[in-house]
Every structure is written in C-alpha cells, then in structure tokens.
Amino acid sequence: MRKVLVVQTWGIGDMVMTTPMLQALRAALPNVHVTVVAGSSAAGDVVRDSNFCDEVRSMSFRTGSIFDILQFFFRLRFEHFDVAIVATRLSSKIGLLLRFLSGLKMVAGDGVGSRGWGYTHWRLTNLANHRSLENIQILKLLFPHAGINEDLSAKFHLNQTLETDIALIWRQRELEGHVVMGVHPGCGLYEQDKKLPEEWCWEVISQFLIGFPNGKVALFFGPEDRVFGPGPKDMLMRVVRFQDMPLSVVAAFIARTNVFLCGDTGLGHVAAAVGVPVVTVAGPTRINQTQPLGRKSRIVKTDHSLPCMPCFETPLFLKCPLSQKCMSTVSAQKVFDALAQTLNGAED
C-alpha cells in the first residue's frame, strides 16, 4: 500500500469532521502517501501543510463544469492510487467515476440508499451517528485495524508563522485583555437557512456586552456572507469586524477568542478544532450528526414545536415557508445563558 486518495468535496465543516478519520488513517498506515481532494481551496486549508495528509487538491462538483470534473477524475488514472475513501454522505456517482474513469481497484464509501455503482466496499450510513464516526467506519471497511480516538477530537492545522502578525493585529484592534466572543452570523452560499438573523444577532450581542463589561465581540464574515449593518451606535467601540480573510488567518483569530457563537456552519467546527468553546444555534440541520466536536460544545434550539425541523436534505431546505422560524424564534436569553455558563466554566 503506497497511495491513498481521500475525497471530501463538501465544505469547511465537513473537512474538519473528516480530520479524525485522517488521524486514524495516518496512525494505521504511517508510511503511505495521502492525497485529499477538497471541494474548495478554503476547505483544503483545514488540512493543508498538516501531518494529516501529504497533498491537497481542489475539485468542486458545485462549480466545476462536467468537462472539468471528468478531466479531473481521468487524470487520476495515471497516478496509480491503491485505494480511495469517499467521505460520508457524498454523491454515489463519485464511486463510479473513481472506479471506471480513474481506474481504482478499491473504493470505499457509504450512503442512505442502495449500494452505489463502482464501490467495492460499502456500508449503510447510520443516521444516529456523528459524521466523524461515520467517516471512520468507512475507513475501517478497508483497514479494520484502524483505531478510533475515544473523544473523536477534530483538528485544524494552525500556521505558526502567522502568530506574530496575528498578535499584532489583535492588539491593534484593541481586543487584547478582553473577554472576546467570536460570532459567525453567516453560512455558505448553498446553506442560507442556517444563518443567524441580523436583528436577533444584535440582541444576543447586546446582552453579552451588558453581561460582560470587559467583553468585546469579533464578527467574522466570509466571501459568501452578507455583511450586517453597523449595529447600534452604543456598540460600535466594542464590536470588531473581520472580513474576507484566508481561512488560516481566520482560524488564528478565532483561536484567540474565549467563546464562539454560530449556526451549524464551518467556522463553528474550526473554533472547536482549535480549542474554543462553541455555542451552536441549531435549526434546519440534523445537529446530532454535525455538531462541533468537543466537550465544550453547547447546542441551543428553539422552544417552539416545528414539525418541519430538521428540514436539511428535504425539499423545504432553502425554500422555508416559515421565514427561518427555527432560527429566529430561538430565545436570545437562552443563548446568552449558554454563553455565560460556558465562560464561567459550568459543566453540561
């Protein structure tokens, strides 16, 4: 066994949830060359230059043309990979492309339906399990001796060469010495139902700043996020914005926060992976499968009974007839209480 291909073409959060499997793969086969295929350059930054893999490539099923996708898989034929591991819940068509276009003899994956064409190793997805565990179960189809980290801890490779510049900017933005709540109100372009409503978000921020007189807020916005308005004037001096930065830089800033608030989005997984406590507002997604890993992770949901929850992977997702009620009706007080309990070190 010389070369292993790992395909994870979903977003940043899914790549973070794949790192426990990559750790297990590296531990089981320390001398193999591991290539990871990411859905974007940003998602690839989760593991780029880390010891989880030797190489990262980008290929998107969402933005790439059919010709680009077919060409990508055809070129793999000449690299002689021994096996491919397709991360949990990805399209069953990937197995077909890897087997018959890339020429791989062993391809492992899973799914909720019938066995996908091209897969030599296959299992039904257990929807009760976290995706990190399901990724490891796919790995074990090929390598049964692969171990499982008991706490399924995810990792993000922080670029230490950035530390001096990050520390300088943190001081310049007057965040040093304060209790800082990081907030990511947005989400990916294809997952807009998971974003935090703007008016609601400012209400939570206000409660936080009142409850923590030494507190400040770091707002993070990516290239696909709609930037919020300036907010109430009395908060302007205590709210700092970070916009459109490389993920490696964003992760380094997040690592300096004391707690992180978000929807079920990628930056929440990044925060947990760098050791920051996370409070996740869960609405349309199956949070038992995708919540940030770690003992310091808290989940807050609406108290309203909504029969449509969760709507992720149903026809209602991104076509919400209730104006994102699963997010907007979450109690701001309930979220603040979770933040305060986290910062005060209360156990779940």
Buried (B, 14 or more C-beta within 10 A) or exposed (E): EEBBBBBBBBBBBBBBBBBBBBBBBBEBBEEBBBBBBBBBBBBBBBBBEBEBBBBBBBBBBEEBEEEEBEEBBEEBBEEEBBBBBBBBBBBBEBBBBBBEBBBBEBBBBBBEEEBBEBBBBBBEBBEEBBBBBBBBBBBBBBBEEBEBBEEBBBBBBBBEEBEEEBEEBBEEBEBEEBBBBBBBBBBBEEBBBBBBBBEBBBBBBBBBBEBBEEBBBBBBBBEBBEEBEEBEEEBEEBBBBBEEBEBBBBBBBBBBBBBBBBBBBBBBBBBBBBBBBBBBBBBBBBBBBBBBBBEBBBBBBBEEEBEBBBBBEEEBBEEBEBEBBBBBBBBBEBBBBBBBBBBEEEEE
